[in-house]
Amino acid sequence: MQITHRHSHHVTHHIHDALQVLASFTKKNAVICIAFFAALITSIIVPIDRTYLGYFDFKTLTCLFCVLAVVCALKNIRFFYILARKIVQLFKNARLSILALVYITFIGSMLIANDMALLTFLPLGYLVLSTTGKEKYMAFTFIMQNIAANLGGMLTPFGNPQNLYLYTKYQIPTLEFMTIMAPPFLFSVLLITLCCIIFVKAEPLKLADEKVSLDPKKTVLYLLLFALSIAIVFRGIPYGIGLIVIPAVLFLVDRNALKSVDYPLLLTFVFFFIFAGNMARIDMVRDLFSTLLEKSTLIFGALSCQIISNVPSAILLSQFTENYADLLVSVNIGGVGTLISSLASLITFREYVKHNPGKTGYYVKTFSLFNFGFLILLLGLMLLLKFL
């Protein structure tokens, strides 16, 4: 009797441990878990068959993998950190330094995608403000960096995952892509700049010196690999080449970069491809979405991002409309708004709470105020341009 009791206690303990691990994984990877269950449930409704193979956009997955891997390698040699530090050191006051941090994140998201830009530059924002005693600007700076990351990536096809996907799916000519995105992009730059000028005072600020240097050989090599991955995105080089060259070089030079690639993000894409493909095959869903998108792709697209985030919205809605111009704009400006409208916003939230555990409520309130302000103004501008 004693043994059975001890055994059952042992089993309970194991189950408890397993559940804790599962809970912690789910918390860290909420989006991938949701994507997995969405794919699973729709696979029950639409049984797996040969059509499934057509769901996957292998070019988007390859481009994303190549860009992420090279960015991890550049991050390992502290390339972005050193570059950004130099820029901030040029500016001698709080307003200009915060503007510099926000612009670096903005430009960074165009080149290295929004999630990566935030993971790289939020710690720098924290470092600058905490070492210079300007913590009062922390929430504002993080929120502006977050908005900049979500909106900065919109101008280029590789600036964020949903752009890469839509650019490939609809085979949008590069120049046309940039023409579509120019008005909301320029308006975003203006809004972000105004916010930093209005809400930050020009107080003096000095960053302590720190000896940091770059490895010249690795820097050149990684920048060449980065150029190669960009050439693949712009359809200059077949994506198969990137899939061979980039992992091979990194395997020899920096295996750690291959290990640090955001594989959950790639898997999330795979699950969302299955979910979106299945949804498009359910007649009732197809009719509903087609009707809604015919009414206004712009409004419905931006609203759907608020609930299911911008990447899944792009993949899902692209099954129901040929109006790629409005869809493209909607899933970009839809990235601002709720905390879940973009993966990047959750990254910023996590980073802020890590440094300021007691200020969660204040952050969410300020975040919502700025984000919805941006969303309303950007939607208003785009709807106005449609009527003109």
Contacts in CASP RR format, 6 or more apart in sequence:
PFRMAT RR
TARGET T0000
AUTHOR 0000-0000-0000
METHOD contacts of the structure
MODEL  1
MQITHRHSHHVTHHIHDALQVLASFTKKNAVICIAFFAALITSIIVPIDR
TYLGYFDFKTLTCLFCVLAVVCALKNIRFFYILARKIVQLFKNARLSILA
LVYITFIGSMLIANDMALLTFLPLGYLVLSTTGKEKYMAFTFIMQNIAAN
LGGMLTPFGNPQNLYLYTKYQIPTLEFMTIMAPPFLFSVLLITLCCIIFV
KAEPLKLADEKVSLDPKKTVLYLLLFALSIAIVFRGIPYGIGLIVIPAVL
FLVDRNALKSVDYPLLLTFVFFFIFAGNMARIDMVRDLFSTLLEKSTLIF
GALSCQIISNVPSAILLSQFTENYADLLVSVNIGGVGTLISSLASLITFR
EYVKHNPGKTGYYVKTFSLFNFGFLILLLGLMLLLKFL
25 33 0 8 1.000
26 33 0 8 1.000
29 264 0 8 1.000
30 346 0 8 1.000
31 264 0 8 1.000
31 268 0 8 1.000
31 309 0 8 1.000
31 343 0 8 1.000
31 346 0 8 1.000
32 264 0 8 1.000
32 265 0 8 1.000
32 267 0 8 1.000
32 268 0 8 1.000
32 271 0 8 1.000
35 267 0 8 1.000
35 268 0 8 1.000
35 271 0 8 1.000
35 272 0 8 1.000
35 275 0 8 1.000
35 312 0 8 1.000
36 271 0 8 1.000
38 271 0 8 1.000
38 272 0 8 1.000
38 275 0 8 1.000
38 312 0 8 1.000
39 271 0 8 1.000
39 272 0 8 1.000
39 274 0 8 1.000
39 275 0 8 1.000
39 278 0 8 1.000
42 274 0 8 1.000
42 275 0 8 1.000
42 277 0 8 1.000
42 278 0 8 1.000
42 279 0 8 1.000
42 282 0 8 1.000
43 274 0 8 1.000
43 278 0 8 1.000
45 278 0 8 1.000
45 282 0 8 1.000
46 277 0 8 1.000
46 278 0 8 1.000
46 281 0 8 1.000
46 282 0 8 1.000
51 281 0 8 1.000
52 274 0 8 1.000
55 273 0 8 1.000
55 274 0 8 1.000
55 276 0 8 1.000
55 277 0 8 1.000
56 270 0 8 1.000
56 273 0 8 1.000
57 165 0 8 1.000
57 168 0 8 1.000
57 169 0 8 1.000
57 273 0 8 1.000
58 239 0 8 1.000
59 168 0 8 1.000
59 239 0 8 1.000
60 161 0 8 1.000
60 164 0 8 1.000
60 165 0 8 1.000
60 168 0 8 1.000
60 169 0 8 1.000
60 269 0 8 1.000
61 266 0 8 1.000
61 269 0 8 1.000
61 270 0 8 1.000
62 232 0 8 1.000
62 239 0 8 1.000
62 240 0 8 1.000
62 242 0 8 1.000
62 243 0 8 1.000
63 158 0 8 1.000
63 164 0 8 1.000
63 168 0 8 1.000
63 229 0 8 1.000
63 232 0 8 1.000
63 233 0 8 1.000
63 239 0 8 1.000
64 161 0 8 1.000
64 164 0 8 1.000
64 265 0 8 1.000
64 266 0 8 1.000
64 269 0 8 1.000
65 243 0 8 1.000
65 261 0 8 1.000
65 266 0 8 1.000
66 228 0 8 1.000
66 229 0 8 1.000
66 232 0 8 1.000
66 239 0 8 1.000
66 242 0 8 1.000
66 243 0 8 1.000
66 246 0 8 1.000
67 112 0 8 1.000
67 113 0 8 1.000
67 158 0 8 1.000
67 226 0 8 1.000
67 229 0 8 1.000
67 230 0 8 1.000
67 233 0 8 1.000
68 113 0 8 1.000
68 116 0 8 1.000
68 261 0 8 1.000
68 262 0 8 1.000
68 265 0 8 1.000
68 266 0 8 1.000
69 246 0 8 1.000
69 247 0 8 1.000
69 250 0 8 1.000
69 257 0 8 1.000
69 258 0 8 1.000
69 261 0 8 1.000
70 222 0 8 1.000
70 225 0 8 1.000
70 226 0 8 1.000
70 229 0 8 1.000
70 246 0 8 1.000
70 250 0 8 1.000
70 257 0 8 1.000
71 112 0 8 1.000
71 113 0 8 1.000
71 116 0 8 1.000
71 226 0 8 1.000
72 256 0 8 1.000
72 257 0 8 1.000
72 258 0 8 1.000
72 260 0 8 1.000
72 261 0 8 1.000
73 218 0 8 1.000
73 222 0 8 1.000
73 225 0 8 1.000
73 250 0 8 1.000
73 253 0 8 1.000
73 254 0 8 1.000
73 257 0 8 1.000
74 80 0 8 1.000
74 112 0 8 1.000
74 219 0 8 1.000
74 222 0 8 1.000
74 223 0 8 1.000
74 226 0 8 1.000
75 81 0 8 1.000
75 116 0 8 1.000
75 120 0 8 1.000
75 257 0 8 1.000
75 260 0 8 1.000
76 254 0 8 1.000
76 256 0 8 1.000
76 257 0 8 1.000
76 260 0 8 1.000
77 214 0 8 1.000
77 215 0 8 1.000
77 218 0 8 1.000
77 219 0 8 1.000
77 222 0 8 1.000
78 212 0 8 1.000
78 214 0 8 1.000
79 214 0 8 1.000
79 219 0 8 1.000
79 222 0 8 1.000
80 108 0 8 1.000
80 112 0 8 1.000
80 120 0 8 1.000
80 121 0 8 1.000
81 120 0 8 1.000
81 124 0 8 1.000
81 212 0 8 1.000
82 212 0 8 1.000
82 213 0 8 1.000
82 214 0 8 1.000
83 104 0 8 1.000
84 101 0 8 1.000
84 104 0 8 1.000
84 120 0 8 1.000
84 121 0 8 1.000
84 124 0 8 1.000
85 124 0 8 1.000
85 207 0 8 1.000
85 210 0 8 1.000
85 212 0 8 1.000
87 100 0 8 1.000
87 104 0 8 1.000
88 97 0 8 1.000
88 100 0 8 1.000
88 101 0 8 1.000
88 124 0 8 1.000
88 128 0 8 1.000
88 207 0 8 1.000
89 207 0 8 1.000
90 100 0 8 1.000
91 97 0 8 1.000
91 99 0 8 1.000
91 100 0 8 1.000
91 205 0 8 1.000
92 204 0 8 1.000
92 205 0 8 1.000
92 206 0 8 1.000
93 202 0 8 1.000
93 203 0 8 1.000
93 204 0 8 1.000
93 205 0 8 1.000
94 132 0 8 1.000
94 134 0 8 1.000
94 137 0 8 1.000
94 200 0 8 1.000
94 201 0 8 1.000
94 202 0 8 1.000
94 203 0 8 1.000
94 204 0 8 1.000
94 205 0 8 1.000
95 196 0 8 1.000
95 197 0 8 1.000
95 200 0 8 1.000
95 201 0 8 1.000
95 202 0 8 1.000
95 203 0 8 1.000
96 202 0 8 1.000
97 128 0 8 1.000
97 205 0 8 1.000
97 207 0 8 1.000
98 137 0 8 1.000
98 140 0 8 1.000
98 141 0 8 1.000
98 144 0 8 1.000
98 196 0 8 1.000
98 200 0 8 1.000
99 193 0 8 1.000
99 196 0 8 1.000
99 197 0 8 1.000
99 200 0 8 1.000
101 121 0 8 1.000
101 124 0 8 1.000
101 125 0 8 1.000
101 128 0 8 1.000
101 141 0 8 1.000
101 145 0 8 1.000
102 141 0 8 1.000
102 144 0 8 1.000
102 145 0 8 1.000
102 148 0 8 1.000
102 192 0 8 1.000
102 196 0 8 1.000
103 148 0 8 1.000
104 121 0 8 1.000
104 124 0 8 1.000
105 117 0 8 1.000
105 118 0 8 1.000
105 121 0 8 1.000
105 122 0 8 1.000
105 145 0 8 1.000
105 148 0 8 1.000
105 149 0 8 1.000
106 148 0 8 1.000
106 149 0 8 1.000
106 151 0 8 1.000
106 152 0 8 1.000
106 153 0 8 1.000
106 189 0 8 1.000
106 192 0 8 1.000
107 152 0 8 1.000
108 116 0 8 1.000
108 117 0 8 1.000
108 120 0 8 1.000
108 121 0 8 1.000
108 149 0 8 1.000
108 152 0 8 1.000
109 116 0 8 1.000
109 117 0 8 1.000
109 118 0 8 1.000
109 148 0 8 1.000
109 149 0 8 1.000
109 150 0 8 1.000
109 152 0 8 1.000
109 153 0 8 1.000
109 159 0 8 1.000
109 160 0 8 1.000
110 152 0 8 1.000
110 153 0 8 1.000
110 155 0 8 1.000
110 156 0 8 1.000
110 159 0 8 1.000
111 156 0 8 1.000
111 158 0 8 1.000
111 159 0 8 1.000
112 120 0 8 1.000
113 153 0 8 1.000
113 158 0 8 1.000
113 159 0 8 1.000
113 160 0 8 1.000
113 161 0 8 1.000
114 149 0 8 1.000
114 150 0 8 1.000
114 152 0 8 1.000
114 153 0 8 1.000
114 159 0 8 1.000
114 160 0 8 1.000
114 342 0 8 1.000
114 344 0 8 1.000
115 149 0 8 1.000
115 262 0 8 1.000
115 265 0 8 1.000
115 343 0 8 1.000
115 344 0 8 1.000
115 347 0 8 1.000
117 149 0 8 1.000
118 145 0 8 1.000
118 146 0 8 1.000
118 149 0 8 1.000
118 344 0 8 1.000
118 347 0 8 1.000
118 348 0 8 1.000
118 351 0 8 1.000
119 347 0 8 1.000
121 145 0 8 1.000
122 142 0 8 1.000
122 145 0 8 1.000
122 347 0 8 1.000
122 348 0 8 1.000
122 351 0 8 1.000
123 351 0 8 1.000
125 141 0 8 1.000
125 142 0 8 1.000
125 145 0 8 1.000
126 138 0 8 1.000
126 351 0 8 1.000
126 355 0 8 1.000
128 134 0 8 1.000
128 205 0 8 1.000
128 207 0 8 1.000
129 135 0 8 1.000
129 137 0 8 1.000
129 138 0 8 1.000
129 141 0 8 1.000
130 138 0 8 1.000
130 355 0 8 1.000
131 207 0 8 1.000
131 208 0 8 1.000
132 205 0 8 1.000
132 206 0 8 1.000
132 207 0 8 1.000
134 203 0 8 1.000
134 205 0 8 1.000
137 200 0 8 1.000
138 352 0 8 1.000
138 355 0 8 1.000
138 356 0 8 1.000
139 352 0 8 1.000
139 356 0 8 1.000
139 359 0 8 1.000
139 362 0 8 1.000
139 363 0 8 1.000
139 366 0 8 1.000
139 367 0 8 1.000
140 199 0 8 1.000
140 200 0 8 1.000
140 366 0 8 1.000
142 348 0 8 1.000
142 351 0 8 1.000
142 352 0 8 1.000
142 363 0 8 1.000
143 348 0 8 1.000
143 363 0 8 1.000
143 366 0 8 1.000
143 367 0 8 1.000
143 370 0 8 1.000
143 371 0 8 1.000
144 192 0 8 1.000
144 195 0 8 1.000
144 196 0 8 1.000
144 370 0 8 1.000
145 348 0 8 1.000
146 344 0 8 1.000
146 345 0 8 1.000
146 348 0 8 1.000
146 367 0 8 1.000
147 188 0 8 1.000
147 192 0 8 1.000
147 336 0 8 1.000
147 370 0 8 1.000
147 371 0 8 1.000
147 374 0 8 1.000
148 192 0 8 1.000
149 344 0 8 1.000
149 348 0 8 1.000
150 160 0 8 1.000
150 332 0 8 1.000
150 335 0 8 1.000
150 336 0 8 1.000
150 342 0 8 1.000
150 344 0 8 1.000
150 345 0 8 1.000
151 184 0 8 1.000
151 185 0 8 1.000
151 188 0 8 1.000
151 192 0 8 1.000
151 332 0 8 1.000
151 333 0 8 1.000
151 335 0 8 1.000
151 336 0 8 1.000
151 374 0 8 1.000
152 159 0 8 1.000
152 185 0 8 1.000
152 188 0 8 1.000
153 159 0 8 1.000
153 160 0 8 1.000
153 163 0 8 1.000
153 332 0 8 1.000
154 160 0 8 1.000
154 163 0 8 1.000
154 181 0 8 1.000
154 184 0 8 1.000
154 185 0 8 1.000
154 188 0 8 1.000
154 332 0 8 1.000
154 333 0 8 1.000
155 178 0 8 1.000
155 181 0 8 1.000
155 182 0 8 1.000
155 185 0 8 1.000
156 163 0 8 1.000
156 178 0 8 1.000
157 163 0 8 1.000
157 164 0 8 1.000
157 167 0 8 1.000
157 172 0 8 1.000
157 174 0 8 1.000
157 177 0 8 1.000
157 233 0 8 1.000
157 234 0 8 1.000
158 164 0 8 1.000
158 230 0 8 1.000
158 233 0 8 1.000
160 310 0 8 1.000
160 332 0 8 1.000
161 265 0 8 1.000
161 269 0 8 1.000
161 311 0 8 1.000
162 310 0 8 1.000
162 311 0 8 1.000
162 313 0 8 1.000
162 314 0 8 1.000
162 315 0 8 1.000
162 331 0 8 1.000
162 332 0 8 1.000
163 177 0 8 1.000
163 328 0 8 1.000
163 332 0 8 1.000
164 233 0 8 1.000
165 269 0 8 1.000
165 311 0 8 1.000
165 314 0 8 1.000
165 315 0 8 1.000
165 318 0 8 1.000
166 172 0 8 1.000
166 314 0 8 1.000
166 318 0 8 1.000
166 324 0 8 1.000
166 327 0 8 1.000
166 328 0 8 1.000
166 331 0 8 1.000
167 177 0 8 1.000
167 233 0 8 1.000
169 318 0 8 1.000
170 318 0 8 1.000
170 322 0 8 1.000
170 324 0 8 1.000
172 180 0 8 1.000
172 324 0 8 1.000
172 328 0 8 1.000
174 234 0 8 1.000
177 328 0 8 1.000
180 325 0 8 1.000
180 328 0 8 1.000
180 329 0 8 1.000
181 328 0 8 1.000
181 329 0 8 1.000
181 332 0 8 1.000
183 381 0 8 1.000
183 382 0 8 1.000
183 385 0 8 1.000
184 329 0 8 1.000
184 332 0 8 1.000
184 333 0 8 1.000
184 378 0 8 1.000
184 381 0 8 1.000
184 382 0 8 1.000
187 377 0 8 1.000
187 378 0 8 1.000
187 381 0 8 1.000
188 374 0 8 1.000
188 378 0 8 1.000
191 374 0 8 1.000
191 377 0 8 1.000
191 378 0 8 1.000
195 370 0 8 1.000
218 253 0 8 1.000
218 254 0 8 1.000
221 249 0 8 1.000
221 253 0 8 1.000
225 245 0 8 1.000
225 246 0 8 1.000
225 249 0 8 1.000
225 250 0 8 1.000
228 237 0 8 1.000
228 241 0 8 1.000
228 242 0 8 1.000
228 245 0 8 1.000
228 246 0 8 1.000
229 242 0 8 1.000
229 246 0 8 1.000
231 237 0 8 1.000
232 238 0 8 1.000
232 239 0 8 1.000
232 241 0 8 1.000
232 242 0 8 1.000
247 258 0 8 1.000
250 257 0 8 1.000
250 258 0 8 1.000
251 258 0 8 1.000
265 343 0 8 1.000
268 311 0 8 1.000
269 311 0 8 1.000
269 315 0 8 1.000
272 311 0 8 1.000
272 312 0 8 1.000
272 315 0 8 1.000
272 316 0 8 1.000
273 315 0 8 1.000
275 312 0 8 1.000
275 315 0 8 1.000
275 316 0 8 1.000
276 312 0 8 1.000
276 315 0 8 1.000
276 316 0 8 1.000
276 318 0 8 1.000
276 319 0 8 1.000
277 319 0 8 1.000
279 285 0 8 1.000
279 286 0 8 1.000
279 289 0 8 1.000
279 316 0 8 1.000
279 319 0 8 1.000
280 286 0 8 1.000
280 319 0 8 1.000
280 320 0 8 1.000
286 319 0 8 1.000
286 320 0 8 1.000
289 316 0 8 1.000
289 317 0 8 1.000
289 319 0 8 1.000
289 320 0 8 1.000
290 320 0 8 1.000
290 321 0 8 1.000
292 300 0 8 1.000
293 300 0 8 1.000
293 301 0 8 1.000
293 317 0 8 1.000
293 320 0 8 1.000
293 321 0 8 1.000
293 323 0 8 1.000
293 327 0 8 1.000
294 321 0 8 1.000
296 326 0 8 1.000
297 317 0 8 1.000
297 321 0 8 1.000
297 323 0 8 1.000
297 326 0 8 1.000
297 327 0 8 1.000
297 330 0 8 1.000
298 326 0 8 1.000
298 329 0 8 1.000
298 330 0 8 1.000
298 379 0 8 1.000
298 382 0 8 1.000
298 383 0 8 1.000
298 386 0 8 1.000
299 330 0 8 1.000
299 379 0 8 1.000
299 383 0 8 1.000
300 317 0 8 1.000
300 330 0 8 1.000
301 313 0 8 1.000
301 317 0 8 1.000
301 327 0 8 1.000
301 330 0 8 1.000
301 331 0 8 1.000
301 334 0 8 1.000
302 330 0 8 1.000
302 331 0 8 1.000
302 333 0 8 1.000
302 334 0 8 1.000
302 375 0 8 1.000
302 379 0 8 1.000
304 313 0 8 1.000
304 316 0 8 1.000
304 317 0 8 1.000
305 313 0 8 1.000
305 330 0 8 1.000
305 331 0 8 1.000
305 334 0 8 1.000
305 335 0 8 1.000
305 341 0 8 1.000
305 342 0 8 1.000
306 334 0 8 1.000
306 337 0 8 1.000
306 338 0 8 1.000
306 340 0 8 1.000
306 341 0 8 1.000
307 338 0 8 1.000
307 340 0 8 1.000
308 316 0 8 1.000
308 340 0 8 1.000
309 335 0 8 1.000
309 340 0 8 1.000
309 341 0 8 1.000
309 342 0 8 1.000
309 343 0 8 1.000
310 331 0 8 1.000
310 332 0 8 1.000
310 334 0 8 1.000
310 335 0 8 1.000
310 341 0 8 1.000
310 342 0 8 1.000
311 331 0 8 1.000
311 343 0 8 1.000
313 330 0 8 1.000
313 331 0 8 1.000
313 334 0 8 1.000
314 327 0 8 1.000
314 331 0 8 1.000
317 327 0 8 1.000
317 331 0 8 1.000
318 324 0 8 1.000
318 327 0 8 1.000
321 327 0 8 1.000
329 382 0 8 1.000
333 374 0 8 1.000
333 375 0 8 1.000
333 378 0 8 1.000
333 379 0 8 1.000
333 382 0 8 1.000
334 341 0 8 1.000
334 342 0 8 1.000
334 375 0 8 1.000
335 341 0 8 1.000
335 342 0 8 1.000
335 345 0 8 1.000
335 375 0 8 1.000
336 342 0 8 1.000
336 371 0 8 1.000
336 372 0 8 1.000
336 374 0 8 1.000
336 375 0 8 1.000
336 378 0 8 1.000
337 345 0 8 1.000
337 368 0 8 1.000
337 371 0 8 1.000
337 372 0 8 1.000
337 374 0 8 1.000
337 375 0 8 1.000
338 345 0 8 1.000
338 368 0 8 1.000
338 371 0 8 1.000
339 345 0 8 1.000
339 346 0 8 1.000
339 349 0 8 1.000
339 364 0 8 1.000
339 367 0 8 1.000
340 346 0 8 1.000
341 371 0 8 1.000
345 367 0 8 1.000
345 371 0 8 1.000
349 363 0 8 1.000
349 364 0 8 1.000
349 367 0 8 1.000
352 359 0 8 1.000
352 363 0 8 1.000
353 359 0 8 1.000
353 360 0 8 1.000
353 363 0 8 1.000
356 363 0 8 1.000
END
